[in-house]
Amino acid sequence: MAAPVAPQLYRQASSASNGSGLRTNGQRNFGDQDGSPQALSQRGSARSSIVTPAPYDGPHLRSQYPANSTENHVEYILVASFDIDRGSIMEHQYPGPISGDENMLAELMLPDQAHVRSMDWTIFFLHKDTTAEEEAREERKRVRKIKKRRRELEKAGEPIPDDEDLDLEGLDLGDDDDEDMYSESTADDSEGPPLIYVLNLVNTKQDQTVKRGAIVKAMAICTRHSFLHIYKPLLLLALEEYFRAPVVETLASLYNAVNSMDLSLMPRLSSLERNILQTSDVKDMFVEKFSVMIQQKMADDEHRLSQNSVPSSTDSPTPKGKYQPPRDTHEFESRVQYNGVPVPIKVPVAITPETVGDFSLVKLISTFATPHASSPQPFTIHPHLTTSGPYTHPIIVLINALLTQKRIIFLGHNQPSGSVAEAVLAACALASGGILKGFTRHAFPYTDLTKIDDLLKVPGFIAGVTNPAFAHKPEWWDVLCDLPTGRMKISPKIEGAPVTEGLLFFQQNGHGAHIAKEHSVLNGDSKSHPSNDPTGDTVFMDSVMNSISNRHGEPAVRNKFRAWVHRFTLIAAAFEEVVYGASALNIGAAETDEDMYNYGVGGHGLVWADEPTRMREIQANVGRVEGWRQTRSYYSLIRDLARTWEKGECVRGIDVGYQVDRLRTLRVGDAGAADIYMALARAVERAGVDFDDPDYENPLDPDDPDSEDWQLDPETEVRLLKREKARHEVINQLLCVMPENNGGLFYIGLGLFHKDVAVRQAIVGLLERINAHEAGRHFWAQLGRFAKLAFFRVKRDGENPQNRASG
């Protein structure tokens, strides 16, 4: 079954959205139509004059980095050198001086012991005043609002006043607000302006004609892009060129080259689409978006040529094959021409929060897991950190320290500063999981003793150092991670965990502990019982180490920690509901549990086998949960969830992940499975429906839908396009909770064998929707052959009532 490309998804809205209710009388559950992609395509071509008026109806795909953007890829290029008499000095700043202390920048660019190595990389972050940029952005938004209000008044036939007299109060730009939609920046605006990421290269060249017999210079690129590692090849070439020609023109050449890099064909992805892409190994995931970007680019080129009354010698039709989709959609390939050398660049398409640079979680985990496995050493007990006792796995201690906002130092004595910087960045991504934020903004990938006073003013910092003096100052840190030895140490001067209501609730004589103990006695205990590992951390780390030893790769390990962080947030939400009665992490939980939208199922959050298991796991996590609840990442997650809820970017009335987990982990029985399958089908089919609309179940009701004279009124067409777009997002949510590495569509496919014919038909309709989705078609391709045979059999029976009756 061939899946349509992205624009077709919206062009087919009129024919694909006829009916939203599910019937349980054994007939097709999605109206009287055939929902297969082939049938949709046939109906779309039959009504081409109505639903395919132009090649690019529906939403115009936007680029992550438009060609006409006012923002440069690289904002500054810096050069520093070491002078035997003056110390670290700044030689050049291009295109102008960057705000801040020049001496401080020069010291960061020339780390300790840089002269003993021929080359070293460092990374650090800068906070820049963006007041002028914010003012310019607000002005552009005001102009867009004026244009939108003028279009509305013109369409309504009302008089159009002057711009100053237009009423812009409460006007929502919606999809017109292309400046902030799916922004690449992962910074939390509520904490301050976006960070400037600095990639720095230090080179030492031996020269006996100078003092100390060596010349040490450093060149740095300052960018807003968190994937700053792509500039490493260019920095190598540029710094070598600067040694030959130490003039500002060398910096200008590099600046112009990197900012001429064309990334305009890289489409913007929503957060759900980024999640799907990162958890998938399919090399052509979302390739349709790239194809559409190419089509739009070629159409723009042709339009530009047609507007030129006197074509120049450089203007020529776009040759076929000039633009090609990427071989792997996880990376966008481009080239930068520098000094006549074409330098290939690969830019990651999907960037998650707190992911900066090119690091390896596998390397970080192996550094501390290997010594622990061969010779475990006990930690000092701390409720926030040692959640599995004194022999808690060091990686779990590190995650707990990050989650509970402890002061963490990575020490790399006699190691390059790039090593400690990489460890800091990997640790931030480890605890974030692409879900939590607030780590990189308070991270110092490399620092030194001269900046200790500023460092100690930052609560919960994550810093990388090479000076061993830090190890002898336990009052400066809470957790010390020694990279050369692979050992971690909890400071003897760490602040103790405060007594909270949650801790009292689960203490020995508390109400929660009494319930957990009562359930434990009723169910019995044994050595094989999960109570020996109530947090599940030991099993989890065994799974991670197994993936590393079997060479599953970096993406597999990152996906495991993303799942762990997601599970932790659900446990925290359950803890708050048990102790405090409600949780800000579960917005809309009440209407979901009460089934206010008549999906036929209830429940939310994490799925446990029974109440004893639930209480034991919550009690085991109470220490780190209470420690996390007062941190930046906790409040940042609450803001993100509230923002998603306000924008309507989640399914109301049903927790899709909870229902899929019930299918995956529980024995729900035939009736329970039927309710879940029907609810998931309803969630997709009802997407975008306004339940206050009395006609929402039948938005199309023509006398003769197949008549050539049948047409959609503009209001209905807009409503259907909105519904189809919403359905597209709901399928994205469904695919996110069913990743390919966790069964994919397998548990949905089991519904094809349900004894109720209405359930089987509903699953056929749901799978048809998924197969017509640009990412869902890859999930369908990986569904087992047995399930696919059942799909076609059920579909055939549904089209032939005699076969269904005989079955």
ChimeraX attribute file (.defattr): number of C-alpha atoms within 10 A of each C-alpha:
attribute: neighborCount
match mode: 1-to-1
recipient: residues
	/A:1	12
	/A:2	9
	/A:3	22
	/A:4	19
	/A:5	17
	/A:6	21
	/A:7	19
	/A:8	20
	/A:9	22
	/A:10	23
	/A:11	24
	/A:12	26
	/A:13	23
	/A:14	25
	/A:15	22
	/A:16	27
	/A:17	24
	/A:18	20
	/A:19	20
	/A:20	22
	/A:21	16
	/A:22	20
	/A:23	15
	/A:24	15
	/A:25	9
	/A:26	17
	/A:27	18
	/A:28	23
	/A:29	29
	/A:30	23
	/A:31	17
	/A:32	10
	/A:33	15
	/A:34	19
	/A:35	23
	/A:36	19
	/A:37	22
	/A:38	15
	/A:39	14
	/A:40	22
	/A:41	19
	/A:42	13
	/A:43	17
	/A:44	21
	/A:45	14
	/A:46	13
	/A:47	20
	/A:48	14
	/A:49	12
	/A:50	17
	/A:51	23
	/A:52	18
	/A:53	11
	/A:54	11
	/A:55	12
	/A:56	16
	/A:57	13
	/A:58	21
	/A:59	12
	/A:60	12
	/A:61	19
	/A:62	20
	/A:63	18
	/A:64	21
	/A:65	20
	/A:66	16
	/A:67	14
	/A:68	7
	/A:69	11
	/A:70	8
	/A:71	13
	/A:72	17
	/A:73	20
	/A:74	22
	/A:75	17
	/A:76	21
	/A:77	25
	/A:78	25
	/A:79	26
	/A:80	25
	/A:81	23
	/A:82	22
	/A:83	13
	/A:84	11
	/A:85	7
	/A:86	7
	/A:87	12
	/A:88	23
	/A:89	20
	/A:90	19
	/A:91	18
	/A:92	18
	/A:93	19
	/A:94	18
	/A:95	14
	/A:96	11
	/A:97	12
	/A:98	16
	/A:99	10
	/A:100	11
	/A:101	8
	/A:102	17
	/A:103	14
	/A:104	14
	/A:105	19
	/A:106	21
	/A:107	20
	/A:108	21
	/A:109	32
	/A:110	28
	/A:111	23
	/A:112	18
	/A:113	14
	/A:114	21
	/A:115	21
	/A:116	12
	/A:117	14
	/A:118	13
	/A:119	18
	/A:120	22
	/A:121	23
	/A:122	25
	/A:123	27
	/A:124	20
	/A:125	20
	/A:126	16
	/A:127	14
	/A:128	14
	/A:129	13
	/A:130	12
	/A:131	10
	/A:132	9
	/A:133	11
	/A:134	12
	/A:135	11
	/A:136	12
	/A:137	13
	/A:138	12
	/A:139	12
	/A:140	14
	/A:141	17
	/A:142	14
	/A:143	12
	/A:144	15
	/A:145	21
	/A:146	19
	/A:147	12
	/A:148	17
	/A:149	19
	/A:150	19
	/A:151	13
	/A:152	13
	/A:153	13
	/A:154	12
	/A:155	9
	/A:156	9
	/A:157	9
	/A:158	10
	/A:159	9
	/A:160	14
	/A:161	11
	/A:162	9
	/A:163	13
	/A:164	8
	/A:165	8
	/A:166	13
	/A:167	12
	/A:168	14
	/A:169	7
	/A:170	6
	/A:171	11
	/A:172	11
	/A:173	14
	/A:174	9
	/A:175	11
	/A:176	13
	/A:177	13
	/A:178	14
	/A:179	14
	/A:180	11
	/A:181	15
	/A:182	16
	/A:183	15
	/A:184	21
	/A:185	16
	/A:186	20
	/A:187	19
	/A:188	17
	/A:189	9
	/A:190	8
	/A:191	11
	/A:192	13
	/A:193	15
	/A:194	18
	/A:195	23
	/A:196	20
	/A:197	23
	/A:198	25
	/A:199	24
	/A:200	25
	/A:201	23
	/A:202	26
	/A:203	22
	/A:204	18
	/A:205	15
	/A:206	13
	/A:207	11
	/A:208	10
	/A:209	9
	/A:210	10
	/A:211	11
	/A:212	11
	/A:213	10
	/A:214	17
	/A:215	20
	/A:216	22
	/A:217	27
	/A:218	29
	/A:219	27
	/A:220	24
	/A:221	26
	/A:222	22
	/A:223	22
	/A:224	19
	/A:225	21
	/A:226	23
	/A:227	18
	/A:228	21
	/A:229	17
	/A:230	18
	/A:231	21
	/A:232	16
	/A:233	12
	/A:234	21
	/A:235	20
	/A:236	15
	/A:237	15
	/A:238	20
	/A:239	23
	/A:240	14
	/A:241	15
	/A:242	18
	/A:243	15
	/A:244	10
	/A:245	12
	/A:246	15
	/A:247	13
	/A:248	17
	/A:249	12
	/A:250	18
	/A:251	24
	/A:252	15
	/A:253	13
	/A:254	23
	/A:255	21
	/A:256	15
	/A:257	17
	/A:258	19
	/A:259	14
	/A:260	15
	/A:261	16
	/A:262	16
	/A:263	18
	/A:264	18
	/A:265	28
	/A:266	26
	/A:267	23
	/A:268	23
	/A:269	23
	/A:270	16
	/A:271	18
	/A:272	18
	/A:273	19
	/A:274	18
	/A:275	21
	/A:276	24
	/A:277	22
	/A:278	21
	/A:279	18
	/A:280	20
	/A:281	16
	/A:282	16
	/A:283	14
	/A:284	18
	/A:285	22
	/A:286	23
	/A:287	21
	/A:288	19
	/A:289	23
	/A:290	25
	/A:291	19
	/A:292	20
	/A:293	22
	/A:294	20
	/A:295	16
	/A:296	18
	/A:297	16
	/A:298	18
	/A:299	14
	/A:300	12
	/A:301	15
	/A:302	15
	/A:303	11
	/A:304	11
	/A:305	17
	/A:306	12
	/A:307	9
	/A:308	10
	/A:309	7
	/A:310	9
	/A:311	11
	/A:312	9
	/A:313	6
	/A:314	6
	/A:315	13
	/A:316	11
	/A:317	11
	/A:318	14
	/A:319	8
	/A:320	8
	/A:321	7
	/A:322	8
	/A:323	16
	/A:324	12
	/A:325	20
	/A:326	17
	/A:327	12
	/A:328	15
	/A:329	23
	/A:330	24
	/A:331	16
	/A:332	20
	/A:333	21
	/A:334	16
	/A:335	17
	/A:336	21
	/A:337	16
	/A:338	17
	/A:339	14
	/A:340	7
	/A:341	11
	/A:342	11
	/A:343	15
	/A:344	13
	/A:345	18
	/A:346	15
	/A:347	18
	/A:348	15
	/A:349	22
	/A:350	20
	/A:351	22
	/A:352	22
	/A:353	23
	/A:354	26
	/A:355	22
	/A:356	22
	/A:357	19
	/A:358	13
	/A:359	20
	/A:360	20
	/A:361	21
	/A:362	21
	/A:363	15
	/A:364	19
	/A:365	22
	/A:366	16
	/A:367	19
	/A:368	22
	/A:369	19
	/A:370	14
	/A:371	15
	/A:372	20
	/A:373	10
	/A:374	8
	/A:375	7
	/A:376	16
	/A:377	17
	/A:378	14
	/A:379	19
	/A:380	15
	/A:381	16
	/A:382	18
	/A:383	20
	/A:384	23
	/A:385	29
	/A:386	24
	/A:387	24
	/A:388	21
	/A:389	14
	/A:390	15
	/A:391	16
	/A:392	20
	/A:393	23
	/A:394	25
	/A:395	21
	/A:396	19
	/A:397	23
	/A:398	23
	/A:399	20
	/A:400	23
	/A:401	25
	/A:402	26
	/A:403	28
	/A:404	24
	/A:405	23
	/A:406	23
	/A:407	22
	/A:408	24
	/A:409	26
	/A:410	27
	/A:411	27
	/A:412	23
	/A:413	18
	/A:414	12
	/A:415	17
	/A:416	21
	/A:417	26
	/A:418	21
	/A:419	22
	/A:420	29
	/A:421	27
	/A:422	25
	/A:423	26
	/A:424	27
	/A:425	27
	/A:426	24
	/A:427	28
	/A:428	27
	/A:429	26
	/A:430	27
	/A:431	25
	/A:432	26
	/A:433	22
	/A:434	24
	/A:435	19
	/A:436	26
	/A:437	25
	/A:438	23
	/A:439	26
	/A:440	23
	/A:441	20
	/A:442	16
	/A:443	25
	/A:444	23
	/A:445	25
	/A:446	26
	/A:447	25
	/A:448	19
	/A:449	13
	/A:450	10
	/A:451	11
	/A:452	12
	/A:453	10
	/A:454	8
	/A:455	21
	/A:456	14
	/A:457	9
	/A:458	12
	/A:459	13
	/A:460	23
	/A:461	22
	/A:462	30
	/A:463	25
	/A:464	27
	/A:465	27
	/A:466	25
	/A:467	17
	/A:468	13
	/A:469	12
	/A:470	19
	/A:471	19
	/A:472	8
	/A:473	11
	/A:474	16
	/A:475	14
	/A:476	20
	/A:477	24
	/A:478	20
	/A:479	24
	/A:480	22
	/A:481	23
	/A:482	21
	/A:483	20
	/A:484	13
	/A:485	13
	/A:486	17
	/A:487	18
	/A:488	21
	/A:489	19
	/A:490	21
	/A:491	19
	/A:492	13
	/A:493	12
	/A:494	16
	/A:495	11
	/A:496	9
	/A:497	15
	/A:498	11
	/A:499	9
	/A:500	11
	/A:501	12
	/A:502	20
	/A:503	21
	/A:504	15
	/A:505	18
	/A:506	23
	/A:507	15
	/A:508	12
	/A:509	10
	/A:510	13
	/A:511	13
	/A:512	22
	/A:513	19
	/A:514	15
	/A:515	15
	/A:516	20
	/A:517	15
	/A:518	13
	/A:519	17
	/A:520	16
	/A:521	10
	/A:522	9
	/A:523	12
	/A:524	9
	/A:525	12
	/A:526	9
	/A:527	8
	/A:528	8
	/A:529	11
	/A:530	15
	/A:531	16
	/A:532	13
	/A:533	16
	/A:534	20
	/A:535	19
	/A:536	15
	/A:537	17
	/A:538	16
	/A:539	11
	/A:540	15
	/A:541	18
	/A:542	11
	/A:543	14
	/A:544	20
	/A:545	17
	/A:546	12
	/A:547	17
	/A:548	18
	/A:549	12
	/A:550	9
	/A:551	12
	/A:552	12
	/A:553	14
	/A:554	15
	/A:555	15
	/A:556	20
	/A:557	21
	/A:558	21
	/A:559	19
	/A:560	20
	/A:561	22
	/A:562	21
	/A:563	13
	/A:564	17
	/A:565	21
	/A:566	18
	/A:567	14
	/A:568	18
	/A:569	21
	/A:570	18
	/A:571	22
	/A:572	23
	/A:573	20
	/A:574	23
	/A:575	24
	/A:576	22
	/A:577	15
	/A:578	16
	/A:579	17
	/A:580	11
	/A:581	9
	/A:582	16
	/A:583	18
	/A:584	16
	/A:585	23
	/A:586	21
	/A:587	15
	/A:588	17
	/A:589	21
	/A:590	15
	/A:591	15
	/A:592	22
	/A:593	15
	/A:594	15
	/A:595	17
	/A:596	15
	/A:597	14
	/A:598	13
	/A:599	19
	/A:600	18
	/A:601	23
	/A:602	22
	/A:603	20
	/A:604	21
	/A:605	20
	/A:606	19
	/A:607	19
	/A:608	15
	/A:609	11
	/A:610	10
	/A:611	11
	/A:612	19
	/A:613	18
	/A:614	18
	/A:615	23
	/A:616	22
	/A:617	20
	/A:618	25
	/A:619	23
	/A:620	18
	/A:621	21
	/A:622	23
	/A:623	24
	/A:624	23
	/A:625	26
	/A:626	23
	/A:627	22
	/A:628	22
	/A:629	15
	/A:630	13
	/A:631	18
	/A:632	19
	/A:633	22
	/A:634	21
	/A:635	18
	/A:636	18
	/A:637	18
	/A:638	17
	/A:639	16
	/A:640	16
	/A:641	18
	/A:642	16
	/A:643	12
	/A:644	12
	/A:645	15
	/A:646	10
	/A:647	10
	/A:648	12
	/A:649	15
	/A:650	18
	/A:651	21
	/A:652	19
	/A:653	23
	/A:654	28
	/A:655	22
	/A:656	25
	/A:657	18
	/A:658	17
	/A:659	24
	/A:660	19
	/A:661	17
	/A:662	20
	/A:663	18
	/A:664	17
	/A:665	11
	/A:666	13
	/A:667	11
	/A:668	14
	/A:669	9
	/A:670	13
	/A:671	11
	/A:672	14
	/A:673	20
	/A:674	20
	/A:675	18
	/A:676	25
	/A:677	28
	/A:678	25
	/A:679	22
	/A:680	26
	/A:681	25
	/A:682	21
	/A:683	25
	/A:684	24
	/A:685	28
	/A:686	25
	/A:687	22
	/A:688	24
	/A:689	20
	/A:690	13
	/A:691	11
	/A:692	7
	/A:693	9
	/A:694	9
	/A:695	12
	/A:696	17
	/A:697	18
	/A:698	13
	/A:699	19
	/A:700	19
	/A:701	10
	/A:702	11
	/A:703	8
	/A:704	9
	/A:705	13
	/A:706	11
	/A:707	10
	/A:708	11
	/A:709	7
	/A:710	13
	/A:711	14
	/A:712	14
	/A:713	9
	/A:714	9
	/A:715	8
	/A:716	13
	/A:717	18
	/A:718	15
	/A:719	19
	/A:720	25
	/A:721	22
	/A:722	18
	/A:723	23
	/A:724	26
	/A:725	18
	/A:726	22
	/A:727	23
	/A:728	23
	/A:729	22
	/A:730	24
	/A:731	22
	/A:732	23
	/A:733	21
	/A:734	20
	/A:735	22
	/A:736	20
	/A:737	17
	/A:738	23
	/A:739	17
	/A:740	20
	/A:741	12
	/A:742	10
	/A:743	14
	/A:744	20
	/A:745	23
	/A:746	18
	/A:747	16
	/A:748	22
	/A:749	24
	/A:750	16
	/A:751	26
	/A:752	27
	/A:753	15
	/A:754	18
	/A:755	12
	/A:756	15
	/A:757	22
	/A:758	21
	/A:759	24
	/A:760	28
	/A:761	27
	/A:762	28
	/A:763	27
	/A:764	28
	/A:765	23
	/A:766	25
	/A:767	24
	/A:768	21
	/A:769	22
	/A:770	25
	/A:771	22
	/A:772	25
	/A:773	25
	/A:774	21
	/A:775	25
	/A:776	25
	/A:777	21
	/A:778	20
	/A:779	23
	/A:780	21
	/A:781	13
	/A:782	14
	/A:783	19
	/A:784	12
	/A:785	10
	/A:786	9
	/A:787	18
	/A:788	16
	/A:789	12
	/A:790	18
	/A:791	23
	/A:792	13
	/A:793	15
	/A:794	21
	/A:795	21
	/A:796	13
	/A:797	18
	/A:798	23
	/A:799	14
	/A:800	11
	/A:801	13
	/A:802	10
	/A:803	13
	/A:804	16
	/A:805	10
	/A:806	7
	/A:807	8
